[in-house]
């Protein structure tokens, strides 16, 4: 399984961050995987943000659920993250992965005006 994150490297405060994870080698609708987004702010640990499972059910971090949305495009074998009302505290490296330990290489996101 290969996962690749894509999206803008720079986002302005108050805007919405949108990232896409393209999965190859395994269908995101195949039982029973869960597909997740995590992030790592500079100098801090990893933070799980949200996920979507093989049937389309979504799961969110309690601290981010009001700003986070995870969706998918099964025709493209992709899943996406949207994070609204971003602030500089949302700066970090964002990773997509699955529930059996496959992860993308990450993409840097900087929130700055």
ABEGO torsion letter per residue (X at the ends): XBBBBBEBABBBBGBBBBBBBBBBGBBAABOABBBBBBBBBBGBBBBBAEBBBAAGBBBBBAAAAAABBBBBBAAAGBBBBBBBGBBAAABEBBBBBBAAGBBBAEBBBBBBX
